[in-house]
Amino acid sequence: MAAIRTGDEVQVIAGKDRGLKGKVLAVLADSDRVIVEGVNRIKKHTRVGQSTRGGKTGGIVTQEAPVHVSNVMLIDPEDGRPTRVGFRLEESEKTRPDGSTYTGTKRVRYSKRTGKEV
């Protein structure tokens, strides 16, 4: 599930919005879904009420609904095409709180299409 994160640019590969591109607004890890900007828009009817200043609230609101993570693919920043995401361990210099350094490893996402870090 960690392959797609908030802020990533993705393309929908299945469903009624197939082919659309958008930015990930939220990741719902517990249900394996993501909310993508401008994709899977629904009309939500909310009860009309009044705010504290006397203005009307409610009515029909159009908003994005979650899409299953298997129906989206990350867009490769190199060529702008959809790609699979892989993880690899890279060695890096890390610093301890006392100021000393050591060599550690960190997980890095990379594009399977180009091999570049995402």
CORVEN-V102413 format. One record per residue. N is the residue number from 1. SS is DSSP state (H for helix, E for strand, - for the rest). OMEGA is omega in radians with two decimals (NA if undefined). NEAR is the number of other ideal C-beta (glycine too) atoms within 8 Angstrom. Layout:
[[N	SS	OMEGA	NEAR] [N	SS	OMEGA	NEAR]]
This chain:
[[1	-	-3.09	7] [2	-	-3.12	4] [3	-	3.12	8] [4	-	-3.08	13] [5	-	3.10	7] [6	-	3.14	7] [7	-	3.12	5] [8	-	3.03	11] [9	E	-3.09	9] [10	E	3.06	15] [11	E	3.11	10] [12	E	-3.09	16] [13	-	3.13	8] [14	-	3.09	6] [15	-	-3.06	8] [16	-	-3.13	4] [17	-	-3.09	9] [18	-	3.11	8] [19	-	-3.13	6] [20	-	3.09	10] [21	E	3.12	8] [22	E	-3.13	11] [23	E	3.14	9] [24	E	3.14	16] [25	E	-3.11	8] [26	E	3.07	7] [27	E	3.11	11] [28	E	-3.00	10] [29	H	-3.10	6] [30	H	3.14	4] [31	H	3.14	6] [32	-	-3.14	9] [33	E	3.09	10] [34	E	3.04	13] [35	E	-3.07	13] [36	E	-3.11	16] [37	-	3.07	9] [38	-	-3.09	7] [39	-	3.11	11] [40	-	-3.12	11] [41	E	3.13	9] [42	E	3.05	8] [43	E	-3.12	7] [44	E	-3.14	8] [45	E	3.14	6] [46	E	-3.11	9] [47	E	3.12	4] [48	E	3.10	7] [49	E	3.11	7] [50	E	3.08	6] [51	-	-3.09	8] [52	-	-3.13	3] [53	-	3.09	4] [54	-	3.13	5] [55	-	3.13	6] [56	E	3.05	8] [57	E	3.09	8] [58	E	-3.07	7] [59	E	-3.12	7] [60	E	-3.12	7] [61	E	3.06	8] [62	E	-3.13	7] [63	E	-3.14	7] [64	E	3.07	12] [65	-	-3.12	8] [66	-	3.09	10] [67	E	3.12	15] [68	E	-3.04	7] [69	H	3.12	11] [70	H	-3.12	6] [71	H	3.09	9] [72	E	3.10	13] [73	E	3.12	9] [74	E	3.10	15] [75	E	-3.14	13] [76	-	-3.13	14] [77	-	-3.13	8] [78	-	-3.03	8] [79	-	3.07	6] [80	-	3.12	6] [81	-	3.14	7] [82	E	-3.12	8] [83	E	3.00	12] [84	-	-3.11	8] [85	E	3.06	12] [86	E	3.09	8] [87	E	3.04	9] [88	E	3.12	7] [89	E	3.10	8] [90	E	3.10	7] [91	E	-3.14	6] [92	E	3.08	8] [93	E	3.11	7] [94	E	-3.10	8] [95	E	3.08	6] [96	-	3.14	8] [97	-	-3.13	3] [98	-	3.08	4] [99	-	3.14	5] [100	-	-3.12	6] [101	E	3.09	7] [102	E	3.12	7] [103	E	3.14	7] [104	E	3.10	8] [105	E	3.06	7] [106	E	3.11	7] [107	E	-3.11	7] [108	E	3.04	9] [109	E	3.07	9] [110	E	-3.14	12] [111	E	3.11	16] [112	-	-3.12	8] [113	-	-3.05	10] [114	-	-3.11	8] [115	-	-3.12	6] [116	-	3.11	9] [117	E	-3.14	6] [118	-	NA	10]]
